[in-house]
Amino acid sequence: MGLTRWVRDWPVYRQLTQGDRTGRGAAAKSRISLELTPRTAKADKVVKSVCPYCAVGCGQNVYVEQGKVTQIEGDPDSPVSRGRLCPKGSASLQLTTGSAREHQVLYRRPYGTEWEPLDLDTAMDMIAERTIAARAHGWQWDADEVRVRRTMGIASLGGATLDNEENYLIKKLFTALGAIQIENQARI
């Protein structure tokens, strides 16, 4: 009795006896799968977005429930990715809701061994002062009898988690500062 029930519940047996040769119809269903609901079913709204990780620009559907992001999936309407995401793009929910995400500025003093919280205004002032000092220290008016007006004291390596607009503004900022070594992780 038990063995025959096991054979009848076996998906391959159902494929062969119920005319579902490809195994993509009723033969593939189980009692458990019939009770499952998609994790996006409770979402209040779906926001269209673009994956932030690289320069490809894959489309994403961001599912929001009660003002919080609950799921991110590939956008099937995207002409770029047609609903597919790479492993990094598939894990982009962790970028917004991950437990490892920091919500405050952390600073480690020179020769320090521990990180300490710092308020945003103090951190921004420190960055501005150090940028101005590095620019002035590495400034070149002329090189090989050619006017260059550049600084060799600062460079920029942008991250791929920024969108195109942010990377564009960063490029403009560093160009205005006189930096010539400007690169982005997505191009490397």
Protein Blocks (a to p, Z undefined) as FASTA:
>chain_A
ZZmmmmmmpmklmmmmnopanopammlpcfklmmpccfklmpmbdcddddfkbmnopacd
dddeehiafbdcddfklmklnopacfklmmmmmmmmgmklccbdcdddehiabdcdddfk
lmmmmmmmmmmmmmmmmpcfbgghiafkpafkbccdddfkbcfklmmmmmmmmmmnopab
dcdfklZZ
